[in-house]
Amino acid sequence: MAGQFRSYVWDPLLILSQIVLMQTVYYGSLGLWLALVDAIVRSSPSLDQMFDSEILGFSSPPGRLSMMSFILNALTWS
């Protein structure tokens, strides 16, 4: 019976591959949103926008752009 969901089997490889895939999709789409927003406002792209906690917030223009990208990414995949 190929093609049925295996709800009775705990498959760690399947779980790990799903986690890796979801993280890849999330950060890939966030990178696309950051690149698009940076291109619109002609800002220089940086990995700090994605991974630096000090840049996140509404007090600075780069922080506002990053937060806008995070919000757009959340709305895209919800």
All heavy atoms as a GROMACS GRO file, in nm:
protein
  613
    1MET      N    1   0.083  -0.118   0.000
    1MET     CA    2   0.000   0.000   0.000
    1MET      C    3   0.088   0.125   0.000
    1MET      O    4   0.101   0.193   0.099
    1MET     CB    5  -0.090   0.001   0.121
    1MET     CG    6  -0.187  -0.111   0.127
    1MET     SD    7  -0.324  -0.058   0.229
    1MET     CE    8  -0.442  -0.176   0.184
    2ALA      N    9   0.147   0.151  -0.109
    2ALA     CA   10   0.233   0.269  -0.122
    2ALA      C   11   0.147   0.394  -0.130
    2ALA      O   12   0.037   0.394  -0.184
    2ALA     CB   13   0.320   0.257  -0.245
    3GLY      N   14   0.200   0.504  -0.074
    3GLY     CA   15   0.131   0.631  -0.082
    3GLY      C   16   0.043   0.664   0.036
    3GLY      O   17  -0.024   0.765   0.035
    4GLN      N   18   0.042   0.579   0.137
    4GLN     CA   19  -0.039   0.609   0.254
    4GLN      C   20   0.048   0.676   0.360
    4GLN      O   21   0.168   0.653   0.368
    4GLN     CB   22  -0.099   0.482   0.312
    4GLN     CG   23  -0.209   0.425   0.228
    4GLN     CD   24  -0.277   0.307   0.297
    4GLN    OE1   25  -0.223   0.251   0.390
    4GLN    NE2   26  -0.394   0.271   0.250
    5PHE      N   27  -0.016   0.756   0.442
    5PHE     CA   28   0.053   0.823   0.551
    5PHE      C   29   0.083   0.723   0.662
    5PHE      O   30  -0.002   0.646   0.701
    5PHE     CB   31  -0.033   0.938   0.605
    5PHE     CG   32   0.033   1.013   0.716
    5PHE    CD1   33   0.141   1.095   0.690
    5PHE    CD2   34  -0.010   1.000   0.846
    5PHE    CE1   35   0.204   1.165   0.791
    5PHE    CE2   36   0.052   1.069   0.948
    5PHE     CZ   37   0.159   1.151   0.920
    6ARG      N   38   0.208   0.726   0.709
    6ARG     CA   39   0.250   0.630   0.811
    6ARG      C   40   0.238   0.694   0.949
    6ARG      O   41   0.335   0.740   1.007
    6ARG     CB   42   0.393   0.587   0.787
    6ARG     CG   43   0.413   0.527   0.650
    6ARG     CD   44   0.557   0.503   0.626
    6ARG     NE   45   0.631   0.628   0.645
    6ARG     CZ   46   0.755   0.647   0.611
    6ARG    NH1   47   0.823   0.551   0.556
    6ARG    NH2   48   0.815   0.762   0.632
    7SER      N   49   0.121   0.697   1.004
    7SER     CA   50   0.100   0.761   1.134
    7SER      C   51   0.146   0.673   1.249
    7SER      O   52   0.158   0.719   1.361
    7SER     CB   53  -0.047   0.796   1.152
    7SER     OG   54  -0.125   0.678   1.150
    8TYR      N   55   0.172   0.547   1.225
    8TYR     CA   56   0.211   0.456   1.332
    8TYR      C   57   0.363   0.438   1.341
    8TYR      O   58   0.412   0.370   1.430
    8TYR     CB   59   0.145   0.320   1.309
    8TYR     CG   60   0.176   0.260   1.175
    8TYR    CD1   61   0.288   0.180   1.156
    8TYR    CD2   62   0.095   0.284   1.066
    8TYR    CE1   63   0.318   0.127   1.032
    8TYR    CE2   64   0.123   0.232   0.943
    8TYR     CZ   65   0.234   0.153   0.926
    8TYR     OH   66   0.264   0.101   0.803
    9VAL      N   67   0.438   0.500   1.251
    9VAL     CA   68   0.584   0.485   1.250
    9VAL      C   69   0.646   0.620   1.283
    9VAL      O   70   0.612   0.722   1.224
    9VAL     CB   71   0.633   0.438   1.111
    9VAL    CG1   72   0.783   0.429   1.108
    9VAL    CG2   73   0.572   0.304   1.076
   10TRP      N   74   0.741   0.620   1.377
   10TRP     CA   75   0.816   0.740   1.412
   10TRP      C   76   0.941   0.741   1.327
   10TRP      O   77   1.030   0.657   1.344
   10TRP     CB   78   0.849   0.740   1.560
   10TRP     CG   79   0.910   0.868   1.606
   10TRP    CD1   80   0.846   0.985   1.624
   10TRP    CD2   81   1.046   0.892   1.636
   10TRP    NE1   82   0.933   1.081   1.666
   10TRP    CE2   83   1.059   1.027   1.674
   10TRP    CE3   84   1.161   0.814   1.636
   10TRP    CZ2   85   1.179   1.085   1.710
   10TRP    CZ3   86   1.281   0.872   1.672
   10TRP    CH2   87   1.288   1.005   1.709
   11ASP      N   88   0.949   0.834   1.233
   11ASP     CA   89   1.060   0.838   1.138
   11ASP      C   90   1.144   0.963   1.163
   11ASP      O   91   1.108   1.072   1.120
   11ASP     CB   92   1.003   0.839   0.996
   11ASP     CG   93   1.110   0.820   0.890
   11ASP    OD1   94   1.227   0.800   0.926
   11ASP    OD2   95   1.074   0.823   0.772
   12PRO      N   96   1.256   0.950   1.235
   12PRO     CA   97   1.337   1.068   1.266
   12PRO      C   98   1.397   1.134   1.143
   12PRO      O   99   1.411   1.256   1.139
   12PRO     CB  100   1.446   1.015   1.360
   12PRO     CG  101   1.440   0.868   1.352
   12PRO     CD  102   1.309   0.829   1.297
   13LEU      N  103   1.430   1.057   1.041
   13LEU     CA  104   1.484   1.116   0.918
   13LEU      C  105   1.381   1.204   0.849
   13LEU      O  106   1.413   1.313   0.801
   13LEU     CB  107   1.533   1.006   0.823
   13LEU     CG  108   1.600   1.052   0.695
   13LEU    CD1  109   1.725   1.133   0.727
   13LEU    CD2  110   1.633   0.934   0.609
   14LEU      N  111   1.257   1.161   0.848
   14LEU     CA  112   1.150   1.242   0.789
   14LEU      C  113   1.130   1.371   0.868
   14LEU      O  114   1.117   1.479   0.809
   14LEU     CB  115   1.020   1.161   0.786
   14LEU     CG  116   0.895   1.235   0.737
   14LEU    CD1  117   0.910   1.273   0.590
   14LEU    CD2  118   0.772   1.151   0.759
   15ILE      N  119   1.130   1.362   1.000
   15ILE     CA  120   1.112   1.480   1.083
   15ILE      C  121   1.225   1.579   1.063
   15ILE      O  122   1.204   1.699   1.045
   15ILE     CB  123   1.098   1.440   1.231
   15ILE    CG1  124   0.968   1.361   1.251
   15ILE    CG2  125   1.100   1.562   1.321
   15ILE    CD1  126   0.955   1.299   1.386
   16LEU      N  127   1.349   1.530   1.065
   16LEU     CA  128   1.465   1.619   1.045
   16LEU      C  129   1.466   1.683   0.907
   16LEU      O  130   1.496   1.802   0.893
   16LEU     CB  131   1.595   1.542   1.069
   16LEU     CG  132   1.624   1.507   1.213
   16LEU    CD1  133   1.750   1.421   1.221
   16LEU    CD2  134   1.639   1.631   1.297
   17SER      N  135   1.429   1.606   0.806
   17SER     CA  136   1.426   1.664   0.671
   17SER      C  137   1.316   1.769   0.658
   17SER      O  138   1.333   1.870   0.589
   17SER     CB  139   1.408   1.554   0.566
   17SER     OG  140   1.285   1.488   0.582
   18GLN      N  141   1.204   1.750   0.726
   18GLN     CA  142   1.098   1.850   0.724
   18GLN      C  143   1.141   1.977   0.797
   18GLN      O  144   1.111   2.088   0.752
   18GLN     CB  145   0.970   1.795   0.787
   18GLN     CG  146   0.900   1.694   0.700
   18GLN     CD  147   0.782   1.631   0.770
   18GLN    OE1  148   0.768   1.638   0.892
   18GLN    NE2  149   0.696   1.568   0.692
   19ILE      N  150   1.213   1.963   0.907
   19ILE     CA  151   1.263   2.079   0.980
   19ILE      C  152   1.361   2.157   0.893
   19ILE      O  153   1.353   2.281   0.882
   19ILE     CB  154   1.328   2.036   1.113
   19ILE    CG1  155   1.222   1.987   1.210
   19ILE    CG2  156   1.407   2.151   1.174
   19ILE    CD1  157   1.277   1.922   1.334
   20VAL      N  158   1.453   2.087   0.829
   20VAL     CA  159   1.552   2.153   0.743
   20VAL      C  160   1.483   2.222   0.626
   20VAL      O  161   1.516   2.335   0.591
   20VAL     CB  162   1.657   2.051   0.694
   20VAL    CG1  163   1.743   2.108   0.584
   20VAL    CG2  164   1.743   2.005   0.811
   21LEU      N  165   1.385   2.156   0.566
   21LEU     CA  166   1.313   2.216   0.453
   21LEU      C  167   1.237   2.341   0.496
   21LEU      O  168   1.243   2.443   0.427
   21LEU     CB  169   1.216   2.114   0.394
   21LEU     CG  170   1.131   2.167   0.279
   21LEU    CD1  171   1.217   2.189   0.156
   21LEU    CD2  172   1.017   2.075   0.248
   22MET      N  173   1.170   2.337   0.608
   22MET     CA  174   1.094   2.454   0.654
   22MET      C  175   1.186   2.571   0.687
   22MET      O  176   1.154   2.686   0.656
   22MET     CB  177   1.008   2.418   0.777
   22MET     CG  178   0.894   2.324   0.746
   22MET     SD  179   0.779   2.388   0.624
   22MET     CE  180   0.709   2.523   0.714
   23GLN      N  181   1.301   2.544   0.749
   23GLN     CA  182   1.396   2.650   0.779
   23GLN      C  183   1.453   2.710   0.650
   23GLN      O  184   1.471   2.831   0.639
   23GLN     CB  185   1.510   2.596   0.866
   23GLN     CG  186   1.467   2.562   1.006
   23GLN     CD  187   1.432   2.686   1.086
   23GLN    OE1  188   1.504   2.784   1.085
   23GLN    NE2  189   1.320   2.682   1.155
   24THR      N  190   1.480   2.624   0.553
   24THR     CA  191   1.533   2.671   0.425
   24THR      C  192   1.432   2.759   0.352
   24THR      O  193   1.467   2.865   0.300
   24THR     CB  194   1.572   2.551   0.336
   24THR    OG1  195   1.665   2.470   0.407
   24THR    CG2  196   1.632   2.596   0.205
   25VAL      N  197   1.309   2.716   0.350
   25VAL     CA  198   1.204   2.796   0.285
   25VAL      C  199   1.183   2.928   0.358
   25VAL      O  200   1.172   3.034   0.295
   25VAL     CB  201   1.071   2.715   0.279
   25VAL    CG1  202   0.955   2.803   0.240
   25VAL    CG2  203   1.085   2.600   0.182
   26TYR      N  204   1.183   2.924   0.492
   26TYR     CA  205   1.161   3.046   0.569
   26TYR      C  206   1.272   3.148   0.545
   26TYR      O  207   1.246   3.264   0.511
   26TYR     CB  208   1.151   3.014   0.718
   26TYR     CG  209   1.142   3.136   0.804
   26TYR    CD1  210   1.024   3.207   0.815
   26TYR    CD2  211   1.254   3.184   0.873
   26TYR    CE1  212   1.014   3.322   0.894
   26TYR    CE2  213   1.246   3.298   0.950
   26TYR     CZ  214   1.127   3.365   0.960
   26TYR     OH  215   1.119   3.479   1.036
   27TYR      N  216   1.397   3.106   0.562
   27TYR     CA  217   1.507   3.201   0.547
   27TYR      C  218   1.531   3.239   0.400
   27TYR      O  219   1.574   3.350   0.372
   27TYR     CB  220   1.635   3.147   0.611
   27TYR     CG  221   1.632   3.160   0.761
   27TYR    CD1  222   1.620   3.048   0.842
   27TYR    CD2  223   1.637   3.285   0.820
   27TYR    CE1  224   1.616   3.061   0.980
   27TYR    CE2  225   1.632   3.299   0.958
   27TYR     CZ  226   1.621   3.186   1.036
   27TYR     OH  227   1.615   3.200   1.173
   28GLY      N  228   1.499   3.150   0.308
   28GLY     CA  229   1.509   3.185   0.167
   28GLY      C  230   1.409   3.292   0.128
   28GLY      O  231   1.443   3.389   0.059
   29SER      N  232   1.285   3.276   0.173
   29SER     CA  233   1.184   3.377   0.140
   29SER      C  234   1.209   3.507   0.215
   29SER      O  235   1.186   3.615   0.161
   29SER     CB  236   1.044   3.324   0.170
   29SER     OG  237   1.029   3.297   0.307
   30LEU      N  238   1.262   3.499   0.337
   30LEU     CA  239   1.297   3.621   0.409
   30LEU      C  240   1.409   3.695   0.336
   30LEU      O  241   1.406   3.818   0.324
   30LEU     CB  242   1.340   3.589   0.552
   30LEU     CG  243   1.383   3.708   0.638
   30LEU    CD1  244   1.270   3.808   0.652
   30LEU    CD2  245   1.432   3.660   0.773
   31GLY      N  246   1.506   3.622   0.285
   31GLY     CA  247   1.612   3.685   0.206
   31GLY      C  248   1.559   3.751   0.080
   31GLY      O  249   1.605   3.860   0.043
   32LEU      N  250   1.462   3.688   0.016
   32LEU     CA  251   1.402   3.750  -0.103
   32LEU      C  252   1.326   3.877  -0.066
   32LEU      O  253   1.334   3.977  -0.139
   32LEU     CB  254   1.308   3.651  -0.172
   32LEU     CG  255   1.376   3.534  -0.242
   32LEU    CD1  256   1.272   3.436  -0.295
   32LEU    CD2  257   1.464   3.584  -0.355
   33TRP      N  258   1.251   3.875   0.044
   33TRP     CA  259   1.180   3.995   0.087
   33TRP      C  260   1.277   4.106   0.124
   33TRP      O  261   1.256   4.223   0.090
   33TRP     CB  262   1.088   3.966   0.206
   33TRP     CG  263   0.955   3.911   0.167
   33TRP    CD1  264   0.906   3.787   0.194
   33TRP    CD2  265   0.852   3.978   0.093
   33TRP    NE1  266   0.780   3.774   0.141
   33TRP    CE2  267   0.744   3.889   0.079
   33TRP    CE3  268   0.842   4.104   0.036
   33TRP    CZ2  269   0.628   3.923   0.011
   33TRP    CZ3  270   0.724   4.138  -0.032
   33TRP    CH2  271   0.620   4.048  -0.044
   34LEU      N  272   1.386   4.071   0.194
   34LEU     CA  273   1.485   4.173   0.229
   34LEU      C  274   1.549   4.232   0.104
   34LEU      O  275   1.570   4.353   0.096
   34LEU     CB  276   1.592   4.113   0.320
   34LEU     CG  277   1.553   4.097   0.466
   34LEU    CD1  278   1.655   4.011   0.539
   34LEU    CD2  279   1.540   4.232   0.533
   35ALA      N  280   1.581   4.147   0.007
   35ALA     CA  281   1.641   4.197  -0.117
   35ALA      C  282   1.544   4.287  -0.192
   35ALA      O  283   1.585   4.391  -0.246
   35ALA     CB  284   1.683   4.079  -0.204
   36LEU      N  285   1.417   4.250  -0.195
   36LEU     CA  286   1.317   4.331  -0.264
   36LEU      C  287   1.297   4.466  -0.196
   36LEU      O  288   1.296   4.571  -0.261
   36LEU     CB  289   1.184   4.256  -0.271
   36LEU     CG  290   1.069   4.327  -0.339
   36LEU    CD1  291   1.097   4.343  -0.487
   36LEU    CD2  292   0.939   4.253  -0.317
   37VAL      N  293   1.285   4.464  -0.064
   37VAL     CA  294   1.266   4.589   0.010
   37VAL      C  295   1.391   4.676  -0.002
   37VAL      O  296   1.381   4.799  -0.020
   37VAL     CB  297   1.231   4.559   0.157
   37VAL    CG1  298   1.238   4.683   0.242
   37VAL    CG2  299   1.092   4.497   0.167
   38ASP      N  300   1.509   4.617   0.006
   38ASP     CA  301   1.632   4.694  -0.010
   38ASP      C  302   1.643   4.753  -0.150
   38ASP      O  303   1.692   4.865  -0.167
   38ASP     CB  304   1.754   4.607   0.019
   38ASP     CG  305   1.773   4.582   0.167
   38ASP    OD1  306   1.718   4.659   0.248
   38ASP    OD2  307   1.844   4.484   0.202
   39ALA      N  308   1.598   4.679  -0.251
   39ALA     CA  309   1.603   4.731  -0.388
   39ALA      C  310   1.505   4.846  -0.407
   39ALA      O  311   1.535   4.942  -0.478
   39ALA     CB  312   1.573   4.619  -0.487
   40ILE      N  313   1.390   4.838  -0.342
   40ILE     CA  314   1.290   4.944  -0.356
   40ILE      C  315   1.340   5.074  -0.294
   40ILE      O  316   1.325   5.182  -0.353
   40ILE     CB  317   1.156   4.900  -0.294
   40ILE    CG1  318   1.092   4.792  -0.380
   40ILE    CG2  319   1.061   5.018  -0.278
   40ILE    CD1  320   0.970   4.728  -0.319
   41VAL      N  321   1.399   5.066  -0.176
   41VAL     CA  322   1.444   5.188  -0.107
   41VAL      C  323   1.591   5.219  -0.133
   41VAL      O  324   1.645   5.313  -0.076
   41VAL     CB  325   1.418   5.179   0.045
   41VAL    CG1  326   1.272   5.169   0.073
   41VAL    CG2  327   1.496   5.066   0.108
   42ARG      N  328   1.654   5.141  -0.218
   42ARG     CA  329   1.794   5.158  -0.257
   42ARG      C  330   1.886   5.159  -0.134
   42ARG      O  331   1.969   5.248  -0.118
   42ARG     CB  332   1.812   5.283  -0.340
   42ARG     CG  333   1.740   5.272  -0.471
   42ARG     CD  334   1.791   5.371  -0.571
   42ARG     NE  335   1.738   5.338  -0.701
   42ARG     CZ  336   1.652   5.414  -0.766
   42ARG    NH1  337   1.612   5.526  -0.713
   42ARG    NH2  338   1.609   5.377  -0.883
   43SER      N  339   1.870   5.058  -0.051
   43SER     CA  340   1.954   5.039   0.066
   43SER      C  341   2.051   4.924   0.037
   43SER      O  342   2.024   4.838  -0.047
   43SER     CB  343   1.867   5.004   0.186
   43SER     OG  344   1.947   4.973   0.297
   44SER      N  345   2.163   4.923   0.104
   44SER     CA  346   2.260   4.816   0.081
   44SER      C  347   2.220   4.693   0.162
   44SER      O  348   2.197   4.702   0.282
   44SER     CB  349   2.400   4.861   0.120
   44SER     OG  350   2.404   4.893   0.257
   45PRO      N  351   2.211   4.577   0.098
   45PRO     CA  352   2.172   4.455   0.169
   45PRO      C  353   2.285   4.407   0.260
   45PRO      O  354   2.402   4.424   0.231
   45PRO     CB  355   2.144   4.355   0.058
   45PRO     CG  356   2.218   4.405  -0.060
   45PRO     CD  357   2.228   4.554  -0.045
   46SER      N  358   2.246   4.347   0.371
   46SER     CA  359   2.342   4.297   0.467
   46SER      C  360   2.282   4.178   0.541
   46SER      O  361   2.160   4.172   0.564
   46SER     CB  362   2.377   4.406   0.567
   46SER     OG  363   2.453   4.355   0.672
   47LEU      N  364   2.365   4.083   0.579
   47LEU     CA  365   2.317   3.970   0.658
   47LEU      C  366   2.279   4.012   0.799
   47LEU      O  367   2.205   3.940   0.867
   47LEU     CB  368   2.423   3.860   0.664
   47LEU     CG  369   2.436   3.774   0.540
   47LEU    CD1  370   2.550   3.674   0.557
   47LEU    CD2  371   2.309   3.702   0.509
   48ASP      N  372   2.328   4.127   0.842
   48ASP     CA  373   2.288   4.178   0.974
   48ASP      C  374   2.139   4.204   0.981
   48ASP      O  375   2.079   4.195   1.088
   48ASP     CB  376   2.364   4.306   1.008
   48ASP     CG  377   2.510   4.281   1.038
   48ASP    OD1  378   2.542   4.165   1.075
   48ASP    OD2  379   2.590   4.374   1.024
   49GLN      N  380   2.079   4.238   0.870
   49GLN     CA  381   1.935   4.262   0.869
   49GLN      C  382   1.858   4.136   0.908
   49GLN      O  383   1.749   4.144   0.962
   49GLN     CB  384   1.889   4.306   0.730
   49GLN     CG  385   1.936   4.443   0.692
   49GLN     CD  386   1.897   4.475   0.550
   49GLN    OE1  387   1.914   4.394   0.460
   49GLN    NE2  388   1.845   4.594   0.531
   50MET      N  389   1.914   4.020   0.880
   50MET     CA  390   1.845   3.896   0.905
   50MET      C  391   1.883   3.835   1.041
   50MET      O  392   1.799   3.776   1.107
   50MET     CB  393   1.877   3.796   0.793
   50MET     CG  394   1.783   3.679   0.785
   50MET     SD  395   1.822   3.564   0.653
   50MET     CE  396   1.802   3.661   0.508
   51PHE      N  397   2.009   3.850   1.081
   51PHE     CA  398   2.056   3.774   1.196
   51PHE      C  399   2.098   3.857   1.317
   51PHE      O  400   2.121   3.802   1.423
   51PHE     CB  401   2.175   3.687   1.154
   51PHE     CG  402   2.140   3.584   1.051
   51PHE    CD1  403   2.194   3.588   0.925
   51PHE    CD2  404   2.050   3.484   1.080
   51PHE    CE1  405   2.162   3.493   0.830
   51PHE    CE2  406   2.016   3.388   0.987
   51PHE     CZ  407   2.073   3.393   0.861
   52ASP      N  408   2.111   3.987   1.306
   52ASP     CA  409   2.156   4.069   1.417
   52ASP      C  410   2.036   4.120   1.496
   52ASP      O  411   1.949   4.187   1.442
   52ASP     CB  412   2.238   4.187   1.367
   52ASP     CG  413   2.308   4.263   1.478
   52ASP    OD1  414   2.307   4.214   1.591
   52ASP    OD2  415   2.364   4.370   1.450
   53SER      N  416   2.033   4.087   1.624
   53SER     CA  417   1.917   4.126   1.706
   53SER      C  418   1.917   4.275   1.738
   53SER      O  419   1.811   4.332   1.768
   53SER     CB  420   1.915   4.046   1.836
   53SER     OG  421   2.030   4.075   1.913
   54GLU      N  422   2.032   4.341   1.732
   54GLU     CA  423   2.037   4.484   1.764
   54GLU      C  424   1.976   4.570   1.654
   54GLU      O  425   1.932   4.682   1.680
   54GLU     CB  426   2.181   4.526   1.789
   54GLU     CG  427   2.240   4.464   1.914
   54GLU     CD  428   2.385   4.503   1.934
   54GLU    OE1  429   2.436   4.583   1.853
   54GLU    OE2  430   2.445   4.454   2.030
   55ILE      N  431   1.975   4.520   1.532
   55ILE     CA  432   1.923   4.600   1.421
   55ILE      C  433   1.770   4.592   1.414
   55ILE      O  434   1.706   4.678   1.355
   55ILE     CB  435   1.988   4.555   1.289
   55ILE    CG1  436   2.002   4.673   1.194
   55ILE    CG2  437   1.909   4.449   1.219
   55ILE    CD1  438   2.090   4.644   1.076
   56LEU      N  439   1.713   4.489   1.475
   56LEU     CA  440   1.568   4.472   1.470
   56LEU      C  441   1.500   4.568   1.565
   56LEU      O  442   1.535   4.577   1.681
   56LEU     CB  443   1.529   4.328   1.505
   56LEU     CG  444   1.578   4.222   1.408
   56LEU    CD1  445   1.538   4.086   1.459
   56LEU    CD2  446   1.526   4.245   1.270
   57GLY      N  447   1.404   4.639   1.516
   57GLY     CA  448   1.330   4.736   1.595
   57GLY      C  449   1.284   4.850   1.507
   57GLY      O  450   1.326   4.864   1.393
   58PHE      N  451   1.199   4.931   1.560
   58PHE     CA  452   1.142   5.040   1.482
   58PHE      C  453   1.213   5.173   1.506
   58PHE      O  454   1.170   5.276   1.455
   58PHE     CB  455   0.993   5.055   1.513
   58PHE     CG  456   0.911   4.940   1.463
   58PHE    CD1  457   0.860   4.847   1.551
   58PHE    CD2  458   0.888   4.924   1.328
   58PHE    CE1  459   0.784   4.741   1.506
   58PHE    CE2  460   0.814   4.817   1.281
   58PHE     CZ  461   0.762   4.725   1.370
   59SER      N  462   1.323   5.173   1.581
   59SER     CA  463   1.389   5.299   1.615
   59SER      C  464   1.482   5.350   1.506
   59SER      O  465   1.514   5.468   1.502
   59SER     CB  466   1.467   5.284   1.745
   59SER     OG  467   1.565   5.184   1.731
   60SER      N  468   1.527   5.264   1.415
   60SER     CA  469   1.618   5.306   1.309
   60SER      C  470   1.561   5.266   1.173
   60SER      O  471   1.485   5.170   1.163
   60SER     CB  472   1.756   5.243   1.329
   60SER     OG  473   1.748   5.104   1.314
   61PRO      N  474   1.597   5.338   1.067
   61PRO     CA  475   1.546   5.301   0.934
   61PRO      C  476   1.583   5.159   0.890
   61PRO      O  477   1.497   5.089   0.836
   61PRO     CB  478   1.609   5.406   0.842
   61PRO     CG  479   1.632   5.524   0.930
   61PRO     CD  480   1.665   5.467   1.065
   62PRO      N  481   1.707   5.112   0.910
   62PRO     CA  482   1.734   4.972   0.873
   62PRO      C  483   1.650   4.873   0.954
   62PRO      O  484   1.608   4.770   0.902
   62PRO     CB  485   1.883   4.953   0.902
   62PRO     CG  486   1.940   5.088   0.904
   62PRO     CD  487   1.832   5.179   0.950
   63GLY      N  488   1.624   4.907   1.079
   63GLY     CA  489   1.539   4.821   1.160
   63GLY      C  490   1.396   4.816   1.111
   63GLY      O  491   1.333   4.710   1.112
   64ARG      N  492   1.347   4.931   1.067
   64ARG     CA  493   1.210   4.934   1.012
   64ARG      C  494   1.201   4.850   0.885
   64ARG      O  495   1.102   4.780   0.864
   64ARG     CB  496   1.170   5.078   0.983
   64ARG     CG  497   1.139   5.156   1.107
   64ARG     CD  498   1.081   5.293   1.075
   64ARG     NE  499   1.116   5.384   1.184
   64ARG     CZ  500   1.202   5.484   1.173
   64ARG    NH1  501   1.258   5.512   1.058
   64ARG    NH2  502   1.231   5.557   1.278
   65LEU      N  503   1.302   4.858   0.800
   65LEU     CA  504   1.302   4.778   0.677
   65LEU      C  505   1.307   4.628   0.710
   65LEU      O  506   1.237   4.548   0.647
   65LEU     CB  507   1.421   4.816   0.588
   65LEU     CG  508   1.420   4.957   0.531
   65LEU    CD1  509   1.549   4.982   0.455
   65LEU    CD2  510   1.300   4.976   0.441
   66SER      N  511   1.388   4.592   0.808
   66SER     CA  512   1.397   4.451   0.846
   66SER      C  513   1.265   4.403   0.905
   66SER      O  514   1.219   4.293   0.872
   66SER     CB  515   1.509   4.431   0.948
   66SER     OG  516   1.634   4.458   0.890
   67MET      N  517   1.205   4.483   0.991
   67MET     CA  518   1.078   4.443   1.050
   67MET      C  519   0.968   4.433   0.945
   67MET      O  520   0.885   4.343   0.951
   67MET     CB  521   1.038   4.541   1.160
   67MET     CG  522   1.127   4.538   1.282
   67MET     SD  523   1.138   4.376   1.358
   67MET     CE  524   0.976   4.359   1.425
   68MET      N  525   0.970   4.523   0.846
   68MET     CA  526   0.873   4.515   0.739
   68MET      C  527   0.892   4.385   0.660
   68MET      O  528   0.794   4.319   0.624
   68MET     CB  529   0.886   4.636   0.646
   68MET     CG  530   0.778   4.642   0.541
   68MET     SD  531   0.773   4.797   0.451
   68MET     CE  532   0.930   4.800   0.370
   69SER      N  533   1.015   4.346   0.636
   69SER     CA  534   1.042   4.221   0.565
   69SER      C  535   0.999   4.100   0.646
   69SER      O  536   0.943   4.005   0.592
   69SER     CB  537   1.190   4.210   0.531
   69SER     OG  538   1.228   4.313   0.445
   70PHE      N  539   1.024   4.102   0.778
   70PHE     CA  540   0.980   3.992   0.862
   70PHE      C  541   0.827   3.981   0.862
   70PHE      O  542   0.772   3.870   0.857
   70PHE     CB  543   1.030   4.012   1.006
   70PHE     CG  544   1.166   3.956   1.031
   70PHE    CD1  545   1.277   4.039   1.027
   70PHE    CD2  546   1.184   3.822   1.060
   70PHE    CE1  547   1.404   3.989   1.050
   70PHE    CE2  548   1.311   3.771   1.084
   70PHE     CZ  549   1.420   3.855   1.079
   71ILE      N  550   0.758   4.092   0.867
   71ILE     CA  551   0.612   4.092   0.868
   71ILE      C  552   0.559   4.042   0.733
   71ILE      O  553   0.466   3.961   0.728
   71ILE     CB  554   0.557   4.231   0.903
   71ILE    CG1  555   0.588   4.262   1.049
   71ILE    CG2  556   0.408   4.241   0.876
   71ILE    CD1  557   0.563   4.405   1.090
   72LEU      N  558   0.616   4.091   0.624
   72LEU     CA  559   0.573   4.044   0.491
   72LEU      C  560   0.600   3.895   0.475
   72LEU      O  561   0.518   3.822   0.416
   72LEU     CB  562   0.645   4.122   0.381
   72LEU     CG  563   0.601   4.266   0.362
   72LEU    CD1  564   0.697   4.340   0.269
   72LEU    CD2  565   0.459   4.271   0.310
   73ASN      N  566   0.710   3.847   0.528
   73ASN     CA  567   0.741   3.705   0.519
   73ASN      C  568   0.641   3.623   0.600
   73ASN      O  569   0.596   3.518   0.555
   73ASN     CB  570   0.884   3.680   0.569
   73ASN     CG  571   0.933   3.543   0.536
   73ASN    OD1  572   0.904   3.488   0.431
   73ASN    ND2  573   1.010   3.485   0.626
   74ALA      N  574   0.604   3.671   0.716
   74ALA     CA  575   0.506   3.600   0.799
   74ALA      C  576   0.369   3.597   0.731
   74ALA      O  577   0.299   3.496   0.736
   74ALA     CB  578   0.496   3.664   0.935
   75LEU      N  579   0.332   3.709   0.668
   75LEU     CA  580   0.202   3.712   0.600
   75LEU      C  581   0.202   3.626   0.474
   75LEU      O  582   0.097   3.575   0.435
   75LEU     CB  583   0.166   3.856   0.565
   75LEU     CG  584   0.136   3.947   0.685
   75LEU    CD1  585   0.115   4.090   0.638
   75LEU    CD2  586   0.016   3.896   0.762
   76THR      N  587   0.316   3.613   0.410
   76THR     CA  588   0.324   3.533   0.289
   76THR      C  589   0.302   3.384   0.319
   76THR      O  590   0.234   3.315   0.244
   76THR     CB  591   0.462   3.550   0.222
   76THR    OG1  592   0.482   3.688   0.194
   76THR    CG2  593   0.473   3.471   0.095
   77TRP      N  594   0.357   3.335   0.429
   77TRP     CA  595   0.353   3.192   0.457
   77TRP      C  596   0.251   3.153   0.561
   77TRP      O  597   0.249   3.041   0.608
   77TRP     CB  598   0.492   3.145   0.502
   77TRP     CG  599   0.588   3.154   0.388
   77TRP    CD1  600   0.684   3.248   0.371
   77TRP    CD2  601   0.595   3.070   0.275
   77TRP    NE1  602   0.749   3.226   0.252
   77TRP    CE2  603   0.697   3.117   0.192
   77TRP    CE3  604   0.523   2.956   0.234
   77TRP    CZ2  605   0.731   3.056   0.073
   77TRP    CZ3  606   0.558   2.897   0.114
   77TRP    CH2  607   0.659   2.947   0.035
   78SER      N  608   0.161   3.243   0.600
   78SER     CA  609   0.061   3.205   0.700
   78SER      C  610  -0.062   3.146   0.637
   78SER      O  611  -0.087   3.148   0.523
   78SER     CB  612   0.022   3.326   0.783
   78SER     OG  613  -0.034   3.427   0.702
   0.00000   0.00000   0.00000
